[in-house]
Each structure stands twice: as C-alpha cells, then as structure tokens.
C-alpha cells in the first residue's frame, strides 16, 4: 500500500500575525497533531510565492491508516483548538496517496 498524506493549507492574511502563528504551530499544534493522529512524520512550509500561505503535511503508512486518524475524535479536537486560537485563518484540507517516488535514497 502506498503512503498517504494529509495536507492542510492555511492562509494567514495578516502579516503581523505570521510570527505568532509560526511559533504556535511549531510548539503546540504540529506536535499535538502528530501525536493525536499517529502520523509517521510531519513537516511545514511557508510559500515563497505567497507569504500568507502555510502548508502542513502529515505522512501515514497508507490511506487506511490516514482514514482511521481522520475519523476519530482527534481531528475534531484539533480543528476546534485551531478555530479557537486562529479564527481569522482560513484553511483547506486534502488527502493525497503516493503515486510514484523517484530519486536517490
């Protein structure tokens, strides 16, 4: 089974809030999400082409494992906490399944 990825794209429109968002995501949200989801690993990125865009990616062994993580109470609790802390930050969520991997190990 191929790896599966849960990707959350957030838009932090107010430049004055980006440093606080970055700190919160680093110290609280990302570690909490990895633990709650049981993700294999996670990483975050800020867009160079649009500095308001932040993307967090969570890797799972396969889609069934990701589906179990998304169907539990963990996601609801994390969404509620995000909404409480960052009510003006919009976001989208997508699920991807690895189609191909190429390159040196």
C-alpha positions in Angstrom: 0.0 0.0 0.0 1.4 3.4 -0.9 1.9 6.2 1.7 -0.8 8.7 2.2 -0.6 12.3 3.1 -3.0 14.7 4.9 -2.2 18.3 3.8 -3.6 21.4 5.5 -3.2 24.7 3.6 -3.8 27.8 5.8 -3.8 31.4 4.8 -2.5 33.8 7.4 -3.6 37.0 5.7 -2.4 39.5 8.3 1.4 39.7 8.1 1.6 40.9 11.7 0.2 37.5 12.9 2.5 35.2 10.9 5.3 35.0 13.5 2.9 34.2 16.3 1.1 31.6 14.1 4.5 30.1 13.2 5.5 29.8 16.9 2.2 28.3 17.9 2.2 25.8 15.1 5.8 24.8 15.9 5.5 24.5 19.6 1.9 23.3 20.0 -0.2 22.4 17.0 2.3 20.3 15.0 3.4 18.1 17.9 -0.1 17.7 19.2 -1.4 16.7 15.7 1.4 14.2 15.1 0.7 12.6 18.4 -3.1 12.6 18.1 -3.1 11.3 14.5 -0.3 8.8 15.0 1.4 10.2 11.9 4.7 8.7 10.8 6.1 12.2 10.4 5.1 15.8 9.5 6.6 18.9 8.1 5.5 22.5 7.5 6.3 25.0 4.8 5.7 28.7 4.1 5.1 29.7 0.5 7.8 31.8 -1.2 5.4 32.9 -4.0 2.6 33.9 -1.5 4.0 34.6 2.0 0.5 34.3 3.5 0.3 30.6 2.7 1.4 27.9 5.2 1.2 24.2 4.4 1.4 21.4 6.9 1.8 17.8 5.7 1.3 14.6 7.7 2.5 11.3 6.4 0.8 8.0 7.1 1.7 4.4 6.2 -1.3 4.1 3.9 -4.8 5.5 3.2 -6.5 3.1 5.7 -4.3 4.4 8.5 -5.0 8.0 7.5 -8.7 7.3 7.2 -8.7 5.9 10.8 -6.9 9.0 12.1 -9.4 11.4 10.3 -12.5 9.6 11.5 -11.6 9.8 15.2 -12.2 12.5 17.8 -8.6 13.7 17.4 -9.3 15.7 14.2 -12.4 17.3 15.8 -10.4 18.4 18.8 -7.6 19.8 16.8 -9.9 21.7 14.5 -11.7 23.2 17.5 -8.4 24.3 19.0 -7.2 25.8 15.7 -10.5 27.7 15.3 -10.3 29.0 18.9 -6.7 30.2 18.5 -6.9 31.4 14.9 -10.5 32.3 14.0 -9.5 34.5 11.1 -7.1 32.0 9.4 -8.8 30.1 6.6 -7.7 26.6 5.6 -8.4 23.7 3.3 -7.6 20.1 3.8 -6.7 17.5 1.2 -5.7 13.8 1.2 -3.1 12.5 -1.3 -1.8 9.0 -2.0 1.7 8.5 -3.2 1.6 7.7 -7.0 5.4 7.5 -7.6 8.7 8.1 -5.9 11.9 8.7 -7.8 15.4 9.7 -6.8 18.4 8.7 -4.9 17.8 7.3 -1.4 
